[in-house]
Amino acid sequence: MSKLIESEVNVYMYAVIKTGGKQYKVSEGDLVKVEKLAGAVGDTIELGEVLMVGGEEVKIGTPLLQGAKVKAQIVEQDKDKKILVFKMRRRKNQRKLNGHRQPITRLKITGIEA
């Protein structure tokens, strides 16, 4: 029974990358929204800060994996949804409403090299 289960398990490669002060678990073909990166739509970039690569065997960096890269294509340069910031001082009739839209880059992961 265990051989049947093992043969049906589809092992896919994934990586944990660090960009913009955040960590993302990505695999090939994923669309990821990250903090703004330099480049035009259609450009191919390499993300070198790879913390972990998994698949048939797991490789964990200390803190980064040497020689590991994730290749991605820039799909979109845009702004995220608007965040409203409301500040108020009670009893002073002082109110302030600000809006903020964070610039983002949408990436399509094209390859993982470990």
N, C-alpha and C positions, 0 to 999 in steps of 0.2 A: 504494500500500500504506500509506503514512504517513497519508493522509486517513482510511482505514478504521480505523486504530488510534486516531487522534485522536477520531473520532466515538464510539467505544465507551468511551473513558475517562470515568468518572463523577467529576466534580470536586465534592468536598464541602468545606464550610467548616469550618475548625478554628481553635482559639485556644490559646495557651499562657498560662495564668493563674498568678498567684502568690498563695498563701494559706497561712497557718500556717508560713511560712518554707520552703515547698517549691513546686516548679513542677509543673504538670500540663498535659498536652496533652489537650484536650477537644473534642468536636464535639457537635452537637445530638442529644439522645436518649441520651447517655452517662450511666451511673451512676458517680459518683466518690466515693471515701471520703477525706475530708479531716479535718484537725484540727477540734476542736469550734468551731462557730460559734453565735452567739446566734440564737435563734428557735425557734418551735414547729414540729412536723410539719405540713406543708401550707403553710407560709409561703413566699412568693416573695422571693428576695434578689437583689441585683445585686452582682456581683464586678467592681470597677473597676480592679483591678491586672492589666491585660492587657499582656503583654510582646510578643505577636506574633499576627497574624491571617493565616491562609493560606486559599487557595482558588484562584480563577482567577488572582489576583495576591496576592503576599505583601507584608504591611506589617510592618515591624519597628520597635519603639519604641526610644527612647534615654533611659532604659531602659523607660519605659511609653508606650503609645499613648494619645494624647490623644483623648478622646471615645469610646473603645472600651469596651464593656460586655458582660459575659456574664450572662445571666439564668438563674437556677436555682431549683428548688423543693426544699425540705427534705423528704426521704423518710423519714429515720430519724435519731433521736438515740440513740446506743448507746455501748457500750464495746467496744474492740477485744479480740482474744484475749489471754489472760494471758501475760505475760513473767515468767519466773522468774529472780531475781537471787540467786546463791549466793556468800557471802563466807566465807572460811575463813582462820584463822591456823594455820600448821603448827606442830605439836608443842605447842600450847596447848590443844587440845580445845575450840577456840572456832569454832563454825559458826553461820551465820545464813542463813536462806532467806526471801526476801521475794518477794511477787508484786505485779505492777503491771498494771492494765488502763487503757489510755489512752482518754479519752473521744473519740468520733469523731462526725462528722456525715456522713450519706450524702446526696449531692445528685443530682438529675436535671437535666441541662442542658436548658433549654427554648428558649434563643435566643442568638445571637451577633450583636452590633451593632458594626460597624466604623466 
